[in-house]
Amino acid sequence: MLSRSTFSRSAPRALQRQCSAGAASSRRAMTSAATPGLQYDVSESAGVKVANRDGAGPTGTLALVAKAGPRYQPFPGFSDALEYFAFKSTLKRSALRITREVELLGSEVSSTHSRENIILKAKFLSGDLPYFVELLAEVASQSKFAAHELDEVVLKLLKYRQQALTADPEQLAVDAAHALAFHRGLGESITPSVTVPFEKYLSAEALSEYAQQAYAKSNIALIGSGPNSADLSKWVGEFFKELPSTGSSSQYKLQPSTASKYYGGEQRISSKAGNAIVIAFPGSSAFGTSGYKPEASVLAALLGGESTIKWTPGFSLLAQATQGFSQVRASTQTHTYSDAGLFTITLSGKADQVASAGKNAVDLLKKVAAGEIASEDVKKATALAKFRALESAQSLETGLEATGSALLSGSKPYQIGEIAQSIDGVTESQVKDAAKTFLTGKASVAAVGDLFQLPYGEDLGLTV
């Protein structure tokens, strides 16, 4: 018979196990219940595409996504300038008034752009939704584009950004790889290089005409996270009804959305800022498009490079292959766009070590293509790729733009369950075939830095 003392010692352990099991079950139930809240409700109001996920929380986020990034700009620098002009003076409010009102409401506004889109974003307390819907509509339709703001603020900020680009060999190499891969369109640099005389194209009048094209109803989508969907639709209908449906005829019109074509090739840029190589291949387009390839995300996670665990070099294939190079940074990434994608392996650091690490990276791809990778490594990569995709879908930084871009390109917004299911379905054979396709096709290889030591694509065993 068990003594009372034995029972007393065992009871807490049993209770702890029961609570742990209950907590795990509760977490699973909460995850299942929470998933519908992460799905977007898609609608249209006043001719504007709207997608919203109702969080019923105390704060909300709203993003206006305009298909007016460098891919569509008529001249260099227009997307940068339009980003910097956001939340400056409008016909109703000065830049100072906008700043003061936003601060009084305890909120945040920001603007940025990617290769395809310009994104205007506001974060606010839920009760202030009407104000920020009105503000975004006002910025889109009534910005002044004052000449003094262009000369005193916008042009200076653009030149600072150019200088930052010149000092970043990795970003220079990524831009060069995109130019090699796509030429025009997606090949346009995020920011004009210092050799591009963008000032001769920019004027207040030109930007005003471009803004009419960029912020036309047919070219924007409003994406919300947190607001009530009915309320958002109501205020969009009230404040966005005056926006033109399409832009008026102008020489500063958006470039046509022609299908992206992959080319490949090689470019070498001498720089004293540092050393970097980008090895790129045609990748996956965004989720919901015909070119979506979840195996590209799994292959990127498998190669890896950067650690997911603090204070350790990581256990990805590329991390292990570069452990002997103390002055090399390695990363693998999938750049997804509305109709194309670019799979990149980026290596930066000491020139001779970057050269050796580049050869190792290509050798790893060959091992994957030959099926010489452990099944356990592929399983870990699948789990990591799934986590990254779901985290990105939930993230306000990437999820809002991705959803807006999907609406504008005619595909469906990110849906959590479908993304997870697609990555879970990736097989080892698909990952192997993806690596094989890369190696048998034409690569895009961009080298920036000490060109005497940095290798050519052919030295790495690639076809360029």
C-alpha positions as CSV (number, residue, x, y, z in Angstrom):
1,M,0.0,0.0,0.0
2,L,1.3,3.5,-0.8
3,S,2.0,5.6,2.1
4,R,0.6,9.1,2.6
5,S,4.0,10.7,2.0
6,T,4.5,8.8,-1.3
7,F,1.1,10.0,-2.4
8,S,1.9,13.6,-1.4
9,R,5.2,13.5,-3.4
10,S,3.5,12.0,-6.5
11,A,0.4,14.2,-6.6
12,P,2.2,17.4,-7.6
13,R,4.0,15.6,-10.5
14,A,0.7,14.1,-11.7
15,L,-1.0,17.4,-11.4
16,Q,1.8,19.1,-13.3
17,R,1.6,16.5,-16.1
18,Q,-2.1,16.9,-16.3
19,C,-1.8,20.7,-16.4
20,S,0.9,20.5,-19.1
21,A,-1.3,18.2,-21.2
22,G,-4.2,20.5,-20.7
23,A,-2.1,23.6,-21.5
24,A,-0.8,21.9,-24.7
25,S,-4.4,21.0,-25.7
26,S,-5.5,24.5,-24.9
27,R,-2.7,26.0,-27.0
28,R,-3.7,23.8,-29.9
29,A,-7.4,24.8,-29.5
30,M,-6.3,28.5,-29.3
31,T,-4.2,28.2,-32.4
32,S,-7.1,26.6,-34.3
33,A,-9.5,29.2,-33.0
34,A,-7.1,32.0,-33.8
35,T,-6.4,31.0,-37.3
36,P,-9.7,32.3,-38.8
37,G,-8.8,35.7,-37.3
38,L,-5.7,35.7,-39.3
39,Q,-7.6,35.3,-42.6
40,Y,-8.4,38.4,-44.6
41,D,-11.9,39.5,-45.5
42,V,-11.8,40.9,-49.0
43,S,-14.2,43.5,-50.3
44,E,-14.5,46.7,-52.3
45,S,-15.6,50.1,-51.2
46,A,-15.9,53.2,-53.4
47,G,-14.1,51.3,-56.1
48,V,-11.1,50.6,-53.9
49,K,-10.0,47.0,-53.1
50,V,-10.0,46.4,-49.3
51,A,-8.8,43.5,-47.3
52,N,-9.0,43.4,-43.5
53,R,-8.5,41.0,-40.6
54,D,-10.6,41.9,-37.7
55,G,-8.5,41.6,-34.5
56,A,-11.0,43.3,-32.2
57,G,-8.1,44.7,-30.2
58,P,-7.3,48.2,-28.8
59,T,-5.0,49.1,-31.7
60,G,-5.2,48.9,-35.5
61,T,-2.9,49.1,-38.5
62,L,-3.8,50.4,-42.0
63,A,-1.7,50.3,-45.1
64,L,-2.3,51.8,-48.5
65,V,-0.4,49.7,-51.1
66,A,0.1,51.4,-54.5
67,K,1.6,49.5,-57.4
68,A,4.1,52.2,-58.2
69,G,7.5,50.9,-57.1
70,P,10.7,51.1,-59.3
71,R,9.3,48.4,-61.6
72,Y,6.6,50.8,-62.7
73,Q,8.2,54.2,-62.4
74,P,8.7,56.2,-65.6
75,F,12.1,57.6,-64.6
76,P,14.7,56.9,-61.9
77,G,14.0,58.2,-58.4
78,F,10.2,58.7,-58.7
79,S,9.3,55.9,-56.3
80,D,11.8,57.2,-53.7
81,A,10.5,60.7,-54.0
82,L,6.9,59.7,-53.7
83,E,7.8,57.7,-50.6
84,Y,9.5,60.8,-49.1
85,F,6.6,63.1,-50.0
86,A,4.1,61.0,-48.0
87,F,2.7,62.9,-45.0
88,K,4.1,66.2,-46.2
89,S,1.9,69.2,-46.9
90,T,-1.6,68.6,-48.4
91,L,-4.2,71.0,-49.6
92,K,-5.9,70.8,-46.1
93,R,-3.0,70.3,-43.7
94,S,0.6,71.4,-43.4
95,A,3.3,68.8,-42.7
96,L,3.6,70.3,-39.2
97,R,-0.1,69.9,-38.6
98,I,-0.1,66.3,-39.7
99,T,2.9,65.6,-37.4
100,R,1.2,67.3,-34.4
101,E,-2.1,65.6,-34.9
102,V,-0.5,62.1,-35.3
103,E,1.5,62.7,-32.1
104,L,-1.5,64.0,-30.2
105,L,-3.3,60.8,-31.1
106,G,-0.4,58.7,-29.9
107,S,0.0,57.1,-33.3
108,E,2.6,56.4,-36.0
109,V,2.7,57.0,-39.7
110,S,5.4,55.8,-42.1
111,S,6.1,55.2,-45.8
112,T,8.4,52.9,-47.7
113,H,8.7,51.2,-51.1
114,S,9.8,47.9,-52.5
115,R,10.5,46.9,-56.1
116,E,6.8,46.8,-56.9
117,N,5.0,48.9,-54.4
118,I,4.8,52.1,-52.4
119,I,3.4,51.5,-48.9
120,L,1.8,54.2,-46.7
121,K,1.2,52.9,-43.2
122,A,-0.6,54.1,-40.1
123,K,-0.7,52.5,-36.6
124,F,-3.3,53.9,-34.2
125,L,-5.7,53.4,-31.4
126,S,-8.9,51.6,-32.6
127,G,-11.2,54.6,-32.0
128,D,-9.1,56.8,-34.3
129,L,-9.8,54.7,-37.4
130,P,-11.8,57.5,-39.2
131,Y,-9.0,60.0,-38.9
132,F,-6.4,57.8,-40.4
133,V,-8.6,56.6,-43.3
134,E,-9.2,60.3,-44.1
135,L,-5.5,61.1,-43.8
136,L,-4.4,58.3,-46.1
137,A,-7.1,59.4,-48.7
138,E,-5.8,63.0,-48.3
139,V,-2.2,62.0,-48.8
140,A,-3.1,60.0,-51.9
141,S,-5.3,62.7,-53.5
142,Q,-4.3,66.1,-52.2
143,S,-0.5,66.1,-51.5
144,K,0.9,69.5,-52.6
145,F,4.3,68.4,-53.9
146,A,5.7,71.8,-53.0
147,A,9.0,72.7,-54.8
148,H,10.7,73.8,-51.6
149,E,9.9,70.5,-49.9
150,L,11.4,68.7,-52.9
151,D,14.6,70.8,-52.8
152,E,15.1,71.1,-49.1
153,V,13.9,67.7,-47.9
154,V,13.2,65.0,-50.5
155,L,16.3,65.4,-52.7
156,K,18.6,65.5,-49.7
157,L,17.1,62.3,-48.3
158,L,17.4,60.6,-51.6
159,K,21.1,61.5,-51.9
160,Y,21.7,60.2,-48.3
161,R,20.0,56.9,-49.4
162,Q,22.2,56.7,-52.4
163,Q,25.3,57.1,-50.2
164,A,24.1,54.3,-48.0
165,L,23.6,52.1,-51.0
166,T,27.1,52.8,-52.2
167,A,28.5,51.8,-48.8
168,D,26.6,48.5,-48.7
169,P,28.3,45.9,-51.0
170,E,25.6,43.3,-50.2
171,Q,22.8,45.6,-51.4
172,L,24.8,46.6,-54.4
173,A,25.3,43.0,-55.3
174,V,21.6,42.1,-54.8
175,D,20.5,45.0,-57.0
176,A,23.0,44.0,-59.7
177,A,21.7,40.4,-59.5
178,H,18.2,41.6,-60.1
179,A,19.3,43.7,-63.1
180,L,21.1,40.6,-64.5
181,A,18.0,38.4,-63.9
182,F,15.3,40.7,-65.2
183,H,16.9,43.7,-66.9
184,R,14.0,46.2,-66.9
185,G,11.0,46.0,-64.5
186,L,12.1,44.0,-61.5
187,G,15.6,44.6,-62.5
188,E,15.4,48.3,-61.6
189,S,17.4,49.3,-58.5
190,I,15.4,50.0,-55.3
191,T,17.3,53.3,-55.2
192,P,19.1,54.9,-58.1
193,S,22.9,54.5,-58.0
194,V,25.1,57.5,-57.6
195,T,25.9,57.3,-61.3
196,V,22.3,57.9,-62.3
197,P,21.4,61.6,-62.8
198,F,17.9,61.3,-61.3
199,E,17.7,65.1,-60.5
200,K,17.2,65.9,-64.2
201,Y,14.0,63.9,-64.2
202,L,12.5,65.0,-60.9
203,S,10.3,68.1,-60.5
204,A,7.3,69.0,-58.3
205,E,5.1,69.0,-61.4
206,A,6.3,65.6,-62.6
207,L,5.8,64.0,-59.3
208,S,2.3,65.5,-59.0
209,E,1.4,63.9,-62.3
210,Y,2.9,60.6,-61.3
211,A,1.1,60.6,-58.0
212,Q,-2.2,60.9,-59.9
213,Q,-1.3,57.7,-61.7
214,A,0.1,55.9,-58.7
215,Y,-2.8,56.6,-56.3
216,A,-5.7,56.1,-58.7
217,K,-8.4,53.7,-57.4
218,S,-7.5,51.0,-59.9
219,N,-3.9,51.0,-58.7
220,I,-4.2,50.9,-54.9
221,A,-5.5,48.6,-52.2
222,L,-6.2,49.3,-48.5
223,I,-5.2,46.6,-46.1
224,G,-6.2,46.6,-42.4
225,S,-5.2,44.6,-39.4
226,G,-7.3,45.1,-36.3
227,P,-10.2,47.4,-37.3
228,N,-13.8,46.2,-37.6
229,S,-14.3,45.3,-41.3
230,A,-17.7,47.0,-41.6
231,D,-16.3,50.2,-40.0
232,L,-13.3,50.2,-42.3
233,S,-15.5,49.7,-45.4
234,K,-17.8,52.5,-44.3
235,W,-14.9,55.1,-43.8
236,V,-13.2,54.0,-47.0
237,G,-16.4,54.6,-48.9
238,E,-16.7,58.1,-47.4
239,F,-13.2,59.4,-47.8
240,F,-11.9,57.6,-50.9
241,K,-14.9,58.3,-53.2
242,E,-13.2,61.4,-54.7
243,L,-10.1,59.6,-55.9
244,P,-10.0,59.2,-59.7
245,S,-10.6,55.7,-60.9
246,T,-7.6,55.9,-63.3
247,G,-4.8,58.3,-63.8
248,S,-5.1,61.0,-66.5
249,S,-2.9,60.9,-69.6
250,S,0.6,62.0,-68.9
251,Q,4.2,61.5,-70.0
252,Y,4.8,60.5,-66.3
253,K,2.5,57.5,-66.4
254,L,3.1,54.1,-64.9
255,Q,5.1,51.7,-67.0
256,P,3.0,48.8,-68.4
257,S,2.9,45.6,-66.3
258,T,4.6,43.3,-68.8
259,A,5.4,39.8,-67.8
260,S,8.8,39.4,-66.2
261,K,11.4,37.4,-68.1
262,Y,14.5,35.8,-66.6
263,Y,17.8,36.4,-68.4
264,G,20.8,35.7,-66.2
265,G,24.4,36.7,-66.7
266,E,27.4,38.2,-64.8
267,Q,28.4,41.6,-63.5
268,R,31.5,42.7,-61.6
269,I,31.6,46.1,-59.7
270,S,34.8,47.4,-58.2
271,S,34.3,48.8,-54.7
272,K,36.3,49.8,-51.7
273,A,33.3,49.5,-49.3
274,G,33.7,45.8,-48.9
275,N,33.2,42.5,-50.7
276,A,30.1,40.5,-51.6
277,I,28.9,37.9,-54.1
278,V,25.3,37.2,-54.9
279,I,24.6,33.9,-56.7
280,A,21.0,34.0,-58.0
281,F,18.6,31.7,-59.9
282,P,14.9,32.1,-61.0
283,G,12.8,31.4,-57.9
284,S,9.2,31.4,-56.7
285,S,6.6,34.1,-57.3
286,A,4.3,35.1,-54.5
287,F,1.8,32.8,-52.9
288,G,-1.5,32.5,-54.8
289,T,0.2,32.9,-58.2
290,S,0.8,30.2,-60.8
291,G,4.6,30.5,-60.3
292,Y,4.5,29.8,-56.6
293,K,7.0,27.1,-55.7
294,P,7.1,26.2,-51.9
295,E,10.1,24.0,-52.5
296,A,12.2,27.1,-53.1
297,S,11.5,28.2,-49.5
298,V,12.5,24.8,-48.2
299,L,15.7,24.8,-50.2
300,A,16.5,28.3,-48.9
301,A,16.0,27.1,-45.3
302,L,18.1,24.0,-46.0
303,L,21.0,26.0,-47.3
304,G,20.5,28.7,-44.8
305,G,23.7,30.4,-43.6
306,E,22.4,32.6,-40.7
307,S,21.8,31.0,-37.4
308,T,18.3,30.7,-35.9
309,I,19.8,30.1,-32.4
310,K,21.6,32.9,-30.6
311,W,25.3,32.4,-29.8
312,T,25.7,29.4,-32.2
313,P,26.8,29.4,-35.8
314,G,23.7,27.3,-36.7
315,F,23.3,23.9,-38.3
316,S,22.2,24.8,-41.8
317,L,24.3,23.4,-44.6
318,L,25.8,26.8,-45.5
319,A,26.5,27.6,-41.9
320,Q,28.5,24.4,-41.5
321,A,30.3,24.9,-44.8
322,T,31.5,28.4,-43.8
323,Q,32.5,27.7,-40.2
324,G,36.2,27.8,-41.2
325,F,35.7,31.3,-42.6
326,S,35.6,33.7,-39.6
327,Q,35.2,36.8,-41.8
328,V,32.3,35.6,-44.0
329,R,28.6,36.3,-43.6
330,A,26.3,33.9,-45.6
331,S,22.6,34.0,-46.2
332,T,20.0,32.4,-48.5
333,Q,16.8,34.2,-49.4
334,T,13.8,33.9,-51.7
335,H,12.7,37.3,-53.2
336,T,9.0,36.8,-54.3
337,Y,7.1,39.2,-56.6
338,S,3.8,39.2,-58.3
339,D,4.9,37.2,-61.4
340,A,8.4,36.1,-60.7
341,G,11.0,35.4,-58.0
342,L,14.7,35.3,-57.4
343,F,16.5,32.8,-55.2
344,T,19.8,34.3,-53.9
345,I,22.8,33.1,-52.0
346,T,24.7,36.1,-50.6
347,L,28.2,35.9,-49.3
348,S,30.1,38.9,-47.9
349,G,33.3,39.6,-46.0
350,K,37.1,39.1,-46.7
351,A,37.6,38.7,-50.4
352,D,39.6,35.5,-50.4
353,Q,37.3,33.9,-47.9
354,V,34.2,35.0,-49.9
355,A,35.8,33.3,-53.0
356,S,36.3,30.0,-51.1
357,A,32.9,30.1,-49.5
358,G,31.3,30.7,-52.9
359,K,32.8,27.5,-54.2
360,N,31.5,25.7,-51.1
361,A,28.0,27.1,-51.6
362,V,27.8,25.8,-55.2
363,D,29.2,22.4,-54.1
364,L,26.4,22.2,-51.5
365,L,23.8,22.8,-54.2
366,K,25.3,20.0,-56.2
367,K,25.0,17.7,-53.2
368,V,21.4,18.6,-52.8
369,A,20.8,18.0,-56.5
370,A,22.5,14.5,-56.2
371,G,20.3,13.6,-53.2
372,E,23.2,13.4,-50.8
373,I,21.5,15.3,-48.0
374,A,20.0,13.5,-44.9
375,S,16.2,13.3,-44.7
376,E,16.4,14.8,-41.2
377,D,18.0,18.0,-42.6
378,V,15.1,18.3,-45.2
379,K,12.5,17.8,-42.4
380,K,14.2,20.6,-40.3
381,A,14.3,22.9,-43.3
382,T,10.6,22.2,-44.0
383,A,9.7,23.2,-40.5
384,L,11.8,26.3,-40.7
385,A,10.4,27.3,-44.0
386,K,6.9,26.8,-42.7
387,F,7.6,29.0,-39.6
388,R,9.1,31.8,-41.8
389,A,6.2,31.8,-44.2
390,L,3.6,31.9,-41.4
391,E,5.5,34.5,-39.5
392,S,5.7,36.6,-42.6
393,A,2.0,36.2,-43.2
394,Q,1.3,37.4,-39.7
395,S,3.9,40.2,-39.7
396,L,2.5,43.7,-40.2
397,E,5.7,44.7,-42.1
398,T,5.5,42.1,-44.8
399,G,1.9,40.6,-44.6
400,L,0.1,43.9,-45.4
401,E,2.2,44.6,-48.5
402,A,2.0,41.0,-49.7
403,T,-1.8,41.1,-49.3
404,G,-2.1,44.4,-51.1
405,S,0.2,43.3,-53.9
406,A,-1.9,40.1,-54.3
407,L,-5.1,42.1,-54.6
408,L,-3.6,44.4,-57.2
409,S,-2.2,41.6,-59.3
410,G,-5.5,39.7,-59.3
411,S,-4.4,36.8,-57.0
412,K,-5.7,36.0,-53.5
413,P,-4.2,37.3,-50.3
414,Y,-2.0,35.3,-47.9
415,Q,-4.1,32.6,-46.2
416,I,-2.4,31.0,-43.2
417,G,-3.8,27.5,-43.6
418,E,-3.1,27.2,-47.3
419,I,0.5,28.4,-46.9
420,A,1.2,25.8,-44.2
421,Q,-0.4,23.0,-46.2
422,S,1.7,23.9,-49.4
423,I,5.0,23.8,-47.5
424,D,4.1,20.6,-45.6
425,G,3.5,19.0,-48.9
426,V,7.0,19.6,-50.3
427,T,8.9,16.3,-50.8
428,E,12.6,15.6,-50.8
429,S,12.4,14.9,-54.5
430,Q,11.0,18.4,-55.2
431,V,13.8,20.0,-53.3
432,K,16.4,17.9,-55.2
433,D,14.8,18.8,-58.5
434,A,14.8,22.5,-57.6
435,A,18.6,22.4,-56.9
436,K,19.1,20.5,-60.2
437,T,17.1,23.0,-62.2
438,F,19.3,25.8,-60.8
439,L,22.5,24.1,-61.7
440,T,21.5,23.2,-65.2
441,G,20.1,26.6,-66.0
442,K,21.7,30.0,-66.3
443,A,22.7,31.8,-63.1
444,S,23.0,35.5,-62.3
445,V,26.3,36.2,-60.5
446,A,27.1,39.7,-59.2
447,A,30.5,40.4,-57.5
448,V,31.2,43.7,-55.7
449,G,34.5,44.6,-54.1
450,D,38.1,43.4,-54.8
451,L,37.6,42.0,-58.2
452,F,41.2,40.6,-58.3
453,Q,40.3,38.0,-55.7
454,L,36.5,37.6,-56.2
455,P,35.7,34.7,-58.5
456,Y,33.8,34.6,-61.8
457,G,30.7,32.5,-62.1
458,E,32.6,30.0,-64.2
459,D,35.2,29.6,-61.4
460,L,32.4,28.5,-59.1
461,G,31.2,25.9,-61.6
462,L,28.1,27.9,-62.8
463,T,26.7,28.6,-66.2
464,V,26.2,32.4,-66.7
